[in-house]
Amino acid sequence: MIGQKTLYSFFSASPARKRRPTSPEPADLGTGVVAVAEESGDAAASPAKKARAEQDEPGTPPSSPLSAEQLDRIQRNKAAALLRLAARNVPVGFGESWKKHLSGEFGKPYFIKLMGFVAEERKHYTVYPPQHQVFTWTQMCDIRDVKVVILGQDPYHGPNQAHGLCFSVQRPVPPPPSLENIYKELSTDIEGFVHPGHGDLSGWAKQGVLLLNAVLTVRAHQANSHKERGWEQFTDAVVSWLNKNTNGLVFLLWGSYAQKKGSAIDRKRHHVLQTAHPSPLSVYRGFFGCRHFSKTNELLRKSGKKPIDWKEL
C-alpha cells in the first residue's frame, strides 16, 4: 500500500516532505490526480478532502470536459487521418468517379483486413478475377451515370471466367447456364434480341447497368470461399451510396440472396423488380416470363432516362 507521502512523490520534482498547505483547497497537479497534503500528526484527511481525492484519482474522467471547439478539432483531425490512410489503400483498378465517393471505406479496419486477406490468398492460391479486374464495374461508367443495378452473389470460379461483372464471362468462354437463361428471357422479352455468341456483358455496363456481385473475389474451384471476409460490407456501402445519392434507379433483384441485400432500398426513390434467380434450379419459378428487361426500359423512360439497348453486347 502506497501512503499519501509516497504517492505525492511520484508527481513531485523533489522528494516529498512535510509541509503545511497554503490554501484550504488541495493542489491540482494537472495530471488528473489531486495530491492531498498531509499535515504532521493528522491520522486521516477530512471527509470532504477524502471524497475529492477519490473523485479525482487515476482512472476517473476529468472533471472539466473538452470544449465544443476541441471536440470538433479532434473529429476533423480524425477524418483527415482516415482520408490519408484511405489514399494509401486505394485498390488497383478502382474507377476515379467511384473512388471519389467510396474512398471513405478504404481506411476502415474491415477493408484493410479484407485487402490483407485477399493478398495472402493470392500468394498461396489462384484467385479470380485477376487483381486488375476485381473492380471492372467501376471502370465501365461514371458512378453518376448508373441507371440499372443487377446484384449477383459470387464470382465464377473457373479459369478465364470472372472479370468483375456479375453474370458476365470473358470471351471466348461459353456463357454459363444462368447467363444462357438470361439470354432466353431476353429473346422473348426484347424484340430483335438474338444470342450474341459470347457471355461478355460489358456492353450493358458501359450504358449504366451496374453488374455487382456481393463478394468480389473467389479461390479457384471453390465457390463462396471468400464469403464473409468483408466484401459484403463493402458492396453494401456501394448499394447504400447509390440508394441515398441518386434517384430513379431500377434495381433487378433475382433470387432471395439479392432480395435480402437490396431490402433497404428506398422504394419511393427507386424502382425494384424482383423474381426468381435465373439458375437452372429456379428459373422456372418466375424468372422466365418476368419481362424485367422491357419493364426496366419503361421505368427509365418514365424517369426521363435513356433506355438500355439490351442488344448491344
C-alpha positions as CSV (number, residue, x, y, z in Angstrom):
1,M,0.0,0.0,0.0
2,I,1.5,3.4,-1.0
3,G,1.0,6.1,1.6
4,Q,0.0,9.6,0.7
5,K,3.5,10.9,1.0
6,T,4.8,8.3,-1.3
7,L,2.0,8.9,-3.9
8,Y,2.9,12.6,-3.8
9,S,6.5,11.8,-4.6
10,F,5.5,10.3,-7.9
11,F,4.3,13.7,-9.2
12,S,6.9,16.0,-7.4
13,A,10.2,17.1,-8.8
14,S,11.8,16.7,-5.3
15,P,11.2,14.2,-2.5
16,A,8.1,14.6,-0.5
17,R,8.5,16.4,2.7
18,K,6.1,17.6,5.4
19,R,4.6,20.9,4.6
20,R,1.6,22.9,5.7
21,P,-0.9,23.7,2.9
22,T,-1.1,27.4,1.9
23,S,-4.7,27.0,0.7
24,P,-7.7,25.2,2.0
25,E,-8.0,23.6,-1.5
26,P,-5.8,20.6,-2.5
27,A,-3.2,21.3,-5.1
28,D,-4.1,20.3,-8.7
29,L,-1.0,18.9,-10.4
30,G,-2.5,18.8,-13.9
31,T,-2.4,15.0,-14.1
32,G,-5.9,14.1,-13.2
33,V,-4.6,13.3,-9.7
34,V,-5.0,15.7,-6.8
35,A,-2.2,15.5,-4.2
36,V,-3.7,15.7,-0.7
37,A,-1.1,17.3,1.6
38,E,-0.8,15.5,4.9
39,E,-0.3,17.7,8.0
40,S,2.1,16.3,10.6
41,G,0.2,14.3,13.1
42,D,-3.0,14.0,11.1
43,A,-4.4,10.5,11.2
44,A,-6.7,10.9,8.2
45,A,-7.9,13.5,5.7
46,S,-11.2,15.2,6.3
47,P,-14.3,13.6,4.8
48,A,-14.6,16.4,2.2
49,K,-10.9,16.1,1.1
50,K,-11.2,12.3,1.0
51,A,-14.2,12.4,-1.2
52,R,-12.5,14.9,-3.5
53,A,-9.4,12.7,-3.7
54,E,-11.4,9.6,-4.5
55,Q,-13.3,11.5,-7.2
56,D,-10.1,12.7,-9.0
57,E,-8.0,9.6,-8.5
58,P,-6.4,8.0,-11.7
59,G,-8.9,6.2,-14.0
60,T,-11.8,8.6,-13.4
61,P,-13.0,11.0,-16.1
62,P,-11.5,14.5,-15.9
63,S,-13.8,16.9,-14.1
64,S,-13.6,19.5,-16.9
65,P,-15.0,18.2,-20.2
66,L,-13.5,19.2,-23.6
67,S,-15.0,22.3,-25.2
68,A,-17.1,22.0,-28.3
69,E,-14.3,23.6,-30.3
70,Q,-11.8,21.0,-29.1
71,L,-14.2,18.1,-29.8
72,D,-14.7,19.5,-33.3
73,R,-11.0,19.8,-33.9
74,I,-10.5,16.2,-32.8
75,Q,-13.2,14.9,-35.2
76,R,-11.7,16.9,-38.1
77,N,-8.2,15.6,-37.4
78,K,-9.6,12.0,-37.2
79,A,-11.4,12.4,-40.5
80,A,-8.3,13.9,-42.2
81,A,-6.2,11.0,-40.8
82,L,-8.7,8.4,-42.2
83,L,-8.6,10.2,-45.7
84,R,-4.8,10.0,-45.7
85,L,-5.0,6.3,-44.8
86,A,-7.6,5.7,-47.4
87,A,-5.5,7.4,-50.1
88,R,-2.7,4.8,-49.4
89,N,-5.1,1.9,-49.7
90,V,-6.9,2.6,-53.0
91,P,-7.2,-0.8,-54.7
92,V,-5.7,-1.4,-58.1
93,G,-8.1,-0.6,-61.0
94,F,-10.7,1.4,-58.9
95,G,-12.5,3.9,-61.1
96,E,-11.9,7.6,-60.4
97,S,-15.6,8.7,-60.0
98,W,-16.3,5.8,-57.7
99,K,-13.2,6.4,-55.7
100,K,-14.3,10.0,-55.0
101,H,-17.4,8.8,-53.2
102,L,-16.4,5.5,-51.8
103,S,-12.8,6.1,-50.6
104,G,-14.0,6.5,-47.1
105,E,-14.3,2.7,-46.9
106,F,-10.6,2.2,-47.8
107,G,-9.3,3.3,-44.5
108,K,-11.7,1.4,-42.3
109,P,-10.3,-1.6,-40.4
110,Y,-12.6,-4.1,-42.1
111,F,-11.4,-3.1,-45.6
112,I,-7.7,-3.1,-44.6
113,K,-8.1,-6.6,-43.1
114,L,-10.0,-7.7,-46.3
115,M,-7.3,-6.5,-48.6
116,G,-4.7,-8.3,-46.5
117,F,-6.7,-11.5,-46.7
118,V,-7.1,-11.3,-50.5
119,A,-3.3,-10.6,-50.9
120,E,-2.5,-13.6,-48.8
121,E,-4.9,-15.8,-50.8
122,R,-3.2,-14.7,-54.0
123,K,0.2,-15.8,-52.6
124,H,-0.9,-19.3,-52.0
125,Y,-3.8,-20.0,-54.4
126,T,-5.2,-18.9,-57.7
127,V,-7.8,-16.2,-57.1
128,Y,-10.4,-14.9,-59.6
129,P,-10.8,-12.4,-61.1
130,P,-7.3,-11.2,-61.6
131,Q,-6.3,-8.2,-59.4
132,H,-6.8,-5.6,-62.1
133,Q,-10.3,-6.8,-62.9
134,V,-11.8,-7.1,-59.4
135,F,-13.3,-3.6,-59.8
136,T,-14.2,-3.6,-63.6
137,W,-17.7,-2.5,-62.6
138,T,-16.2,0.9,-61.5
139,Q,-14.4,1.4,-64.9
140,M,-17.3,1.0,-67.2
141,C,-19.3,4.1,-66.4
142,D,-19.3,7.1,-64.1
143,I,-21.0,6.5,-60.7
144,R,-23.5,9.2,-61.5
145,D,-24.4,7.5,-64.8
146,V,-25.7,4.3,-63.2
147,K,-29.3,3.6,-64.3
148,V,-29.8,-0.1,-63.5
149,V,-28.4,-2.3,-60.8
150,I,-28.2,-6.1,-61.1
151,L,-27.0,-7.8,-57.9
152,G,-25.2,-11.1,-58.1
153,Q,-23.6,-13.2,-55.3
154,D,-20.2,-14.7,-56.0
155,P,-17.7,-14.6,-59.0
156,Y,-17.4,-17.6,-61.3
157,H,-14.6,-19.7,-60.0
158,G,-13.4,-21.4,-63.3
159,P,-10.4,-20.3,-65.4
160,N,-10.9,-17.1,-67.5
161,Q,-14.5,-16.6,-66.5
162,A,-14.8,-13.9,-63.9
163,H,-13.8,-10.4,-64.9
164,G,-15.5,-8.1,-62.4
165,L,-19.1,-8.0,-63.7
166,C,-21.7,-10.3,-62.2
167,F,-23.2,-13.0,-64.6
168,S,-20.6,-12.0,-67.3
169,V,-17.7,-14.0,-68.6
170,Q,-14.7,-13.1,-70.7
171,R,-14.6,-14.2,-74.4
172,P,-14.2,-16.8,-75.7
173,V,-15.6,-18.7,-72.6
174,P,-19.1,-20.0,-73.3
175,P,-21.9,-18.4,-71.3
176,P,-22.7,-20.3,-68.1
177,P,-26.2,-21.8,-67.5
178,S,-27.6,-18.8,-65.6
179,L,-26.5,-16.4,-68.4
180,E,-27.9,-18.7,-71.0
181,N,-31.3,-18.4,-69.3
182,I,-31.0,-14.6,-69.2
183,Y,-30.5,-14.7,-72.9
184,K,-33.5,-16.9,-73.3
185,E,-35.7,-14.5,-71.4
186,L,-34.3,-11.6,-73.4
187,S,-35.2,-13.3,-76.7
188,T,-38.8,-13.4,-75.7
189,D,-38.9,-10.0,-74.0
190,I,-36.9,-7.7,-76.3
191,E,-37.8,-7.7,-79.9
192,G,-34.9,-8.5,-82.2
193,F,-32.7,-9.8,-79.5
194,V,-30.5,-12.8,-80.6
195,H,-27.9,-14.7,-78.7
196,P,-24.6,-12.8,-79.1
197,G,-22.5,-15.9,-79.2
198,H,-20.5,-14.9,-76.1
199,G,-21.0,-14.1,-72.5
200,D,-19.3,-10.6,-72.1
201,L,-21.8,-8.1,-70.7
202,S,-19.5,-5.1,-70.9
203,G,-21.9,-3.5,-73.5
204,W,-24.6,-3.2,-70.8
205,A,-22.1,-2.0,-68.2
206,K,-21.0,0.9,-70.4
207,Q,-24.6,2.0,-70.7
208,G,-25.0,2.3,-67.0
209,V,-26.0,-1.2,-65.9
210,L,-24.1,-1.9,-62.7
211,L,-23.4,-5.7,-62.6
212,L,-22.3,-6.0,-58.9
213,N,-21.5,-9.2,-57.1
214,A,-21.9,-9.2,-53.3
215,V,-18.5,-10.9,-53.0
216,L,-15.8,-9.7,-55.4
217,T,-13.1,-12.5,-55.3
218,V,-13.1,-16.2,-55.0
219,R,-10.5,-19.0,-54.7
220,A,-10.3,-21.1,-57.9
221,H,-12.8,-24.0,-58.0
222,Q,-14.1,-23.2,-54.5
223,A,-17.4,-21.3,-54.6
224,N,-18.1,-18.9,-51.8
225,S,-14.5,-19.3,-50.5
226,H,-14.2,-15.6,-49.9
227,K,-17.6,-15.2,-48.3
228,E,-18.0,-13.2,-45.1
229,R,-14.5,-11.8,-45.2
230,G,-15.6,-8.2,-45.6
231,W,-16.7,-7.9,-49.3
232,E,-20.4,-7.9,-48.3
233,Q,-19.9,-4.9,-46.1
234,F,-18.1,-3.0,-48.9
235,T,-20.7,-3.8,-51.5
236,D,-23.4,-2.9,-49.0
237,A,-21.8,0.5,-48.8
238,V,-21.9,0.8,-52.7
239,V,-25.6,0.0,-52.8
240,S,-26.2,2.3,-49.8
241,W,-24.5,5.2,-51.6
242,L,-26.5,4.7,-54.8
243,N,-29.7,4.4,-52.8
244,K,-29.1,7.7,-50.9
245,N,-27.5,9.8,-53.6
246,T,-29.3,9.0,-56.8
247,N,-32.9,8.9,-58.0
248,G,-34.9,6.7,-60.3
249,L,-32.6,3.7,-60.5
250,V,-34.0,0.3,-61.4
251,F,-32.8,-2.5,-59.1
252,L,-33.2,-6.0,-60.5
253,L,-33.2,-8.5,-57.6
254,W,-33.1,-12.0,-58.8
255,G,-33.3,-14.7,-56.0
256,S,-33.6,-14.5,-52.3
257,Y,-29.9,-13.5,-51.7
258,A,-30.2,-10.4,-53.9
259,Q,-33.5,-9.5,-52.5
260,K,-32.1,-9.6,-49.0
261,K,-29.2,-7.5,-49.9
262,G,-31.5,-5.0,-51.6
263,S,-34.0,-4.9,-48.7
264,A,-33.0,-1.4,-47.6
265,I,-33.5,0.2,-51.0
266,D,-35.9,3.2,-50.8
267,R,-38.8,2.2,-52.9
268,K,-40.0,5.9,-53.0
269,R,-36.8,7.0,-54.7
270,H,-36.1,3.9,-56.9
271,H,-37.8,1.1,-58.7
272,V,-37.4,-2.5,-57.6
273,L,-38.2,-5.6,-59.7
274,Q,-37.9,-9.0,-58.0
275,T,-38.2,-12.5,-59.2
276,A,-36.5,-15.9,-59.0
277,H,-32.8,-16.4,-59.8
278,P,-32.0,-17.4,-63.4
279,S,-30.1,-20.6,-62.4
280,P,-31.4,-23.9,-63.8
281,L,-32.6,-24.8,-60.3
282,S,-35.0,-21.9,-60.0
283,V,-35.5,-20.3,-63.4
284,Y,-39.0,-21.8,-63.9
285,R,-40.2,-20.3,-60.6
286,G,-40.7,-17.0,-62.1
287,F,-37.7,-15.8,-64.0
288,F,-38.9,-17.0,-67.4
289,G,-41.7,-14.6,-68.3
290,C,-40.8,-11.9,-65.8
291,R,-40.1,-9.4,-68.7
292,H,-37.7,-7.4,-66.4
293,F,-35.8,-6.0,-69.4
294,S,-38.7,-4.4,-71.1
295,K,-40.1,-3.2,-67.8
296,T,-36.8,-1.7,-66.9
297,N,-36.9,0.4,-70.1
298,E,-40.4,1.5,-69.4
299,L,-39.4,2.7,-65.9
300,L,-36.3,4.5,-67.3
301,R,-38.4,6.4,-69.9
302,K,-40.9,7.5,-67.1
303,S,-37.9,8.8,-65.2
304,G,-36.7,10.7,-68.3
305,K,-33.7,8.5,-68.8
306,K,-32.4,6.8,-72.0
307,P,-33.4,3.1,-72.0
308,I,-30.9,0.3,-72.2
309,D,-30.1,-1.2,-75.6
310,W,-30.1,-4.8,-74.3
311,K,-29.0,-6.0,-77.8
312,E,-25.7,-4.0,-77.6
313,L,-23.3,-6.6,-76.4
